[in-house]
Amino acid sequence: MKILVCITCLAALCILAGCLSPGLVQGISYTPGLYEGTGKGYRGPVVVQVQVSRAGIEDISIIGHRETLFPGAAAMEELLELVLETGSTDLDAVSGATFSSRAFLEAVEAALAKAQQK
């Protein structure tokens, strides 16, 4: 019986841990606000705005870039959704759009770095 209770508690903790923001799990605290970041793309700078809460990323907007529509801009949109879904920039580049992917992730990381400094 005790083993069953322990297993149930452990399963509940694992489920709860999956619901937490990666920022909370990693012990990172942000100053809430809207931050801008820039990354170096294939055809020029990629600029994003990141809305941040204490726990992590709430929203991202791509506000400027000179990348091609496909695959560059499409890759950045795909990564935007993944960053919002996972709360992390620890993602692989999209195949065929490596520079654009890295630039987008670099821009988001730059914005998050500003949110940590305040």
Backbone torsions as a table, in degrees:
resi	resn	phi	psi	omega
1	MET	NA	-44.0	179.8
2	LYS	-62.8	-37.1	179.7
3	ILE	-65.1	-41.4	179.0
4	LEU	-62.9	-40.9	178.2
5	VAL	-65.2	-42.9	178.4
6	CYS	-62.5	-43.2	179.8
7	ILE	-64.6	-41.8	178.6
8	THR	-62.7	-44.9	178.4
9	CYS	-63.1	-42.1	179.2
10	LEU	-63.5	-41.7	177.9
11	ALA	-64.0	-41.0	178.7
12	ALA	-63.7	-40.6	177.7
13	LEU	-63.8	-41.0	178.5
14	CYS	-63.9	-40.5	178.9
15	ILE	-64.8	-45.2	178.5
16	LEU	-62.7	-39.9	179.5
17	ALA	-61.8	-34.7	178.3
18	GLY	-68.6	-22.1	-179.8
19	CYS	-86.6	-14.6	-177.9
20	LEU	-76.7	150.2	175.2
21	SER	-67.1	141.7	177.0
22	PRO	-56.5	-32.3	177.3
23	GLY	-61.7	-40.6	178.6
24	LEU	-68.3	-41.4	-179.9
25	VAL	-62.9	-39.4	-178.2
26	GLN	-84.0	-3.4	180.0
27	GLY	76.2	21.8	-179.8
28	ILE	-92.3	133.0	176.8
29	SER	-119.0	133.0	-179.4
30	TYR	-110.2	154.7	170.1
31	THR	-87.2	118.2	-177.7
32	PRO	-56.8	142.0	178.4
33	GLY	157.8	-173.4	179.4
34	LEU	-109.3	122.2	-175.5
35	TYR	-124.2	146.2	179.3
36	GLU	-109.2	141.8	177.1
37	GLY	-139.2	155.0	-178.4
38	THR	-129.4	140.6	174.3
39	GLY	-128.4	159.1	-177.8
40	LYS	-92.3	108.4	-179.9
41	GLY	-88.8	179.8	-179.7
42	TYR	-65.8	-38.2	-177.4
43	ARG	-111.7	12.5	-179.8
44	GLY	141.4	-172.4	-176.3
45	PRO	-68.7	146.2	172.4
46	VAL	-112.2	123.0	-175.8
47	VAL	-117.6	131.1	178.8
48	VAL	-127.4	157.3	168.6
49	GLN	-116.2	133.3	-178.5
50	VAL	-121.5	123.3	174.3
51	GLN	-88.4	123.1	-173.1
52	VAL	-121.9	138.6	170.2
53	SER	-106.0	178.8	177.9
54	ARG	-57.2	-34.8	-175.3
55	ALA	-83.4	-24.4	-178.5
56	GLY	157.0	-154.0	-173.5
57	ILE	-76.5	128.2	176.8
58	GLU	-103.4	-40.3	-178.2
59	ASP	-157.1	154.9	178.3
60	ILE	-136.0	137.1	173.7
61	SER	-126.7	132.5	173.1
62	ILE	-86.6	113.9	-174.2
63	ILE	-103.4	-9.3	177.1
64	GLY	-170.5	139.9	174.2
65	HIS	-169.7	163.4	175.9
66	ARG	-123.3	22.6	-179.7
67	GLU	-74.1	159.6	176.3
68	THR	-66.7	154.7	179.7
69	LEU	-60.7	-45.6	176.7
70	PHE	-133.6	127.3	10.4
71	PRO	-95.1	-9.2	-171.3
72	GLY	-58.2	-60.9	-177.2
73	ALA	-65.7	-37.4	178.5
74	ALA	-62.9	-39.7	178.6
75	ALA	-65.2	-40.4	179.8
76	MET	-65.6	-38.6	177.6
77	GLU	-64.8	-40.2	178.1
78	GLU	-63.4	-44.3	179.2
79	LEU	-67.4	-35.7	177.1
80	LEU	-55.9	-47.6	179.0
81	GLU	-62.6	-41.0	-179.4
82	LEU	-67.7	-39.3	178.3
83	VAL	-64.6	-42.7	177.9
84	LEU	-64.4	-38.1	-178.9
85	GLU	-69.3	-43.4	-174.8
86	THR	-94.9	-21.8	-176.5
87	GLY	73.4	18.4	-175.4
88	SER	-138.5	151.9	173.3
89	THR	-101.0	7.9	179.6
90	ASP	-81.8	71.1	-175.8
91	LEU	-129.3	157.1	175.8
92	ASP	-79.9	152.5	175.3
93	ALA	-68.3	151.6	176.3
94	VAL	-76.9	130.8	-178.8
95	SER	-58.6	131.2	-179.6
96	GLY	90.1	-8.7	-179.3
97	ALA	-138.7	45.7	-174.9
98	THR	-60.4	-47.6	-178.1
99	PHE	-64.5	-44.7	179.2
100	SER	-63.8	-41.7	178.9
101	SER	-61.8	-49.0	-179.7
102	ARG	-63.1	-38.8	179.7
103	ALA	-63.4	-43.8	179.0
104	PHE	-62.0	-49.6	-179.1
105	LEU	-63.5	-38.3	176.9
106	GLU	-62.6	-41.0	179.6
107	ALA	-65.4	-43.3	177.9
108	VAL	-63.6	-42.6	178.5
109	GLU	-63.4	-37.3	178.2
110	ALA	-64.5	-40.9	178.0
111	ALA	-65.9	-42.1	179.3
112	LEU	-65.5	-35.0	177.6
113	ALA	-62.3	-38.5	176.8
114	LYS	-65.1	-38.0	179.9
115	ALA	-67.4	-27.4	178.4
116	GLN	-80.9	-26.1	-175.2
117	GLN	-74.1	-28.8	-173.9
118	LYS	-74.7	NA	NA
